[in-house]
Amino acid sequence: MEFVYLRMIRGLGPERLSQDLTLDQIDGVLAETDAGLLEEATSPSPDRRVHIPWFERDFALRQCLRQVLTHSANHRADVNGWLPRFGIESTDQDYMDLVLTES
């Protein structure tokens, strides 16, 4: 989702990642996407319009960046809810708990 939104923010089509990527390739794409989104977040034009084709309208850059943050959390919650169905314990999604474990 982050990859697709960055492409649209940069005026490219909403192309999805290939399903044939290796984990190392995915890691590289994610690193590039993270850097690109951070670069866009410091844009001097936060109200620049970005076309989102499935909504058939334009949104401000700042709205697109918020969508990346909130929609990704939605997907993480979906995955976390599915894990027990496969016998896998759900993970703790609290960001501050993550910070505490990393420090």
BELGI-V803093 format. One record per backbone hydrogen bond with DSSP energy under -1.0 kcal/mol. NH is the residue of the N-H (numbers start at 1). CO is the residue of the C=O. Records with the same first field share a line. If there is no record, write none. Layout:
NH=CO  CO
//
This chain:
5=1
6=2
7=3
8=4
9=5
10=6
11=8
12=7
15=13
26=22
27=23
28=24
29=25
30=26
31=27
32=28
33=29
34=30
35=31
36=32
37=33
38=34
39=35
40=36
41=37
43=40
48=45
50=59
52=57
55=52
57=52
59=50
61=48
62=46
64=60
65=61
66=62
67=63
68=64
69=65
70=66
71=67
72=68
73=69
74=70
75=71
76=72
77=73
78=74
79=75
80=76
81=77
82=78
83=79
85=82
86=83
87=84
88=83
98=94
99=95
100=96
101=97
102=98
//
